[in-house]
Amino acid sequence: MVAILMSTVRVREKRQITIPSDIGIKAGIEPNDILEVEITTGGILLRPVRSVTQERVNKLMKFAGAGQALMNPIDPDESVRLLREDRDAWTH
């Protein structure tokens, strides 16, 4: 396996790492994406998981957090409609 882009990161106390921005962009990793972690003979491989579930998580995360509407305004009726669609998708 040939490295296209490489960087060094620090493993934090809870074994957490921060993926450098340039690598995340190149890999197509977005905030709140789910990554598959694999141990290989060469080390650790992180691979984005692309699925219907991930798309739903990304949609729901748009509404998460206090003050989100101030940063990303959306029509309240549209918010309710999208949330209901997501709820129905998760429960059916």
Contacts in CASP RR format, 6 or more apart in sequence:
PFRMAT RR
TARGET T0000
AUTHOR 0000-0000-0000
METHOD contacts of the structure
MODEL  1
MVAILMSTVRVREKRQITIPSDIGIKAGIEPNDILEVEITTGGILLRPVR
SVTQERVNKLMKFAGAGQALMNPIDPDESVRLLREDRDAWTH
1 42 0 8 1.000
4 26 0 8 1.000
5 22 0 8 1.000
5 23 0 8 1.000
5 26 0 8 1.000
7 20 0 8 1.000
7 22 0 8 1.000
7 23 0 8 1.000
9 17 0 8 1.000
9 18 0 8 1.000
9 19 0 8 1.000
9 20 0 8 1.000
10 17 0 8 1.000
11 17 0 8 1.000
19 27 0 8 1.000
19 29 0 8 1.000
19 46 0 8 1.000
23 29 0 8 1.000
27 48 0 8 1.000
28 48 0 8 1.000
29 35 0 8 1.000
29 48 0 8 1.000
30 58 0 8 1.000
31 61 0 8 1.000
32 57 0 8 1.000
32 58 0 8 1.000
32 61 0 8 1.000
33 48 0 8 1.000
33 49 0 8 1.000
33 54 0 8 1.000
33 58 0 8 1.000
34 48 0 8 1.000
34 49 0 8 1.000
34 51 0 8 1.000
34 53 0 8 1.000
34 54 0 8 1.000
34 57 0 8 1.000
35 46 0 8 1.000
35 47 0 8 1.000
35 48 0 8 1.000
35 49 0 8 1.000
36 46 0 8 1.000
36 47 0 8 1.000
36 48 0 8 1.000
36 49 0 8 1.000
37 44 0 8 1.000
37 45 0 8 1.000
37 46 0 8 1.000
38 44 0 8 1.000
38 45 0 8 1.000
38 46 0 8 1.000
38 47 0 8 1.000
39 45 0 8 1.000
56 86 0 8 1.000
56 89 0 8 1.000
56 90 0 8 1.000
59 82 0 8 1.000
59 86 0 8 1.000
60 83 0 8 1.000
60 86 0 8 1.000
62 68 0 8 1.000
62 72 0 8 1.000
62 74 0 8 1.000
63 79 0 8 1.000
63 82 0 8 1.000
63 83 0 8 1.000
END
